[in-house]
C-alpha cells in the first residue's frame, strides 16, 4: 500500500509554549498568564498557545492516516529544538517532506520511521516535532494498510509479545502540580 497524498494542517496542541528563560529571569504571574517580555527566539509572549501541524496521509485505498507534530512546553531551552510554529513548518513540510511521502510504501513501519529519524535537510535533522508527527502518521498508515492495531504493528516489527493487559501511562502536570496530580488520578493516570 502506498501514500497517494500528504496534507499538513495547522492547529493548536494541548498545552502551551512557555519561555523558560524569561520565567527563570523573573517573569511575573497574572492568573494563568506570565507578565514581561519573552527572551527566547521565536516567542511573542512568555506563555503562548502551543501549536501543532496535523499530518494526514491519504492511502491508495482511501484510508487516512494521521499524526500530530507537537513540541514540548519549554521549546528552545536546555538544548531542545527551537519553538515549533505551524506557519514556519508547513511550507518546509510541503517543500521537503511531501515529495518523500507521496508514493512511499507503508506496508512496514520501521524502515519508514528510521528513514525520517535519520533524514537531514541542509545538514540538519528534522525538528523533533516533525519526526514525532511523521512517525505517528506512518505508524497509523501501516496499521491501516495491514489491517492491524498500531500496538500490533509495534509488537510485530520489534518482535515483542502481544500483551492483552493495561500498561502504565505517563502524565505531565504543568505548573500547578498538586491540583494536577489529583486531576490525573481522577482520570486513572
Residue pairs with C-beta under 8 A, 6 or more apart in sequence:
1 59
1 60
1 61
1 105
1 106
1 107
1 141
1 144
1 145
1 146
2 59
2 60
2 103
2 104
2 105
2 106
3 57
3 58
3 59
3 60
3 101
3 102
3 103
3 104
3 106
3 141
4 58
4 59
4 60
4 102
5 57
5 58
5 102
6 55
6 56
6 57
6 58
6 97
6 98
6 101
6 102
7 55
7 56
7 58
8 53
8 54
8 55
8 56
8 89
8 90
8 93
8 94
8 98
9 53
9 54
9 56
10 51
10 52
10 53
10 54
10 86
10 87
10 90
11 51
11 52
11 53
11 54
11 68
11 86
12 49
12 50
12 51
12 52
13 50
13 51
13 52
13 68
13 70
13 71
14 50
14 70
15 50
15 73
15 172
15 174
16 47
16 48
16 49
16 50
16 73
17 43
17 47
17 48
17 49
17 50
17 51
17 71
17 73
17 75
17 83
17 84
18 34
18 46
18 47
18 73
18 74
19 27
19 34
19 38
19 39
19 40
19 43
19 45
19 46
19 47
19 76
19 77
20 40
20 74
20 76
20 77
20 78
21 39
21 40
21 77
22 34
22 36
22 37
22 38
22 39
22 40
22 43
22 46
23 34
23 46
25 36
25 39
26 36
27 34
27 35
27 36
27 46
28 34
28 35
28 36
29 35
32 47
33 45
33 46
33 47
34 45
34 46
34 47
35 46
36 46
37 46
38 44
38 45
38 46
40 75
40 76
40 77
40 83
41 76
41 82
41 83
42 75
42 76
42 82
42 83
42 85
43 76
43 83
50 70
50 71
50 73
51 84
51 85
51 86
52 68
52 69
52 70
52 84
52 86
52 129
52 133
53 68
53 69
53 86
53 89
53 90
53 93
53 129
53 130
53 133
54 66
54 67
54 68
54 69
54 133
55 66
55 67
55 68
55 69
55 93
55 133
55 134
55 136
55 137
56 64
56 65
56 66
56 137
57 64
57 65
57 66
57 101
57 106
57 137
57 138
57 140
57 141
58 64
59 65
59 106
59 141
59 144
59 145
61 144
61 145
63 141
63 144
63 145
65 106
65 137
65 138
65 140
65 141
65 143
65 144
66 136
66 137
66 140
67 132
67 133
67 134
67 135
67 136
67 137
67 138
67 139
67 140
68 132
68 133
68 136
69 84
69 89
69 127
69 129
69 130
69 132
69 133
69 134
70 84
70 129
70 132
70 133
71 80
71 81
71 83
71 84
71 127
71 128
71 129
72 80
73 172
73 174
74 80
75 81
75 82
75 83
75 84
76 82
76 83
80 128
81 127
81 128
81 129
82 127
84 127
84 129
89 127
89 129
89 130
92 121
92 130
93 130
96 121
97 116
97 126
97 130
97 134
100 115
100 116
100 119
104 112
106 112
106 138
106 141
106 142
106 145
107 142
107 145
107 146
108 142
108 157
109 138
109 139
109 141
109 142
109 153
109 154
109 157
110 157
110 158
112 138
112 142
113 135
113 138
113 139
116 126
116 131
116 134
116 135
116 138
117 125
117 131
117 135
118 125
119 125
119 126
125 131
126 134
139 150
139 153
139 154
140 150
142 148
142 153
143 149
143 150
143 152
143 153
146 153
148 156
151 162
152 162
154 160
155 161
155 162
169 188
169 189
170 189
171 184
171 189
173 180
173 181
173 183
173 184
174 180
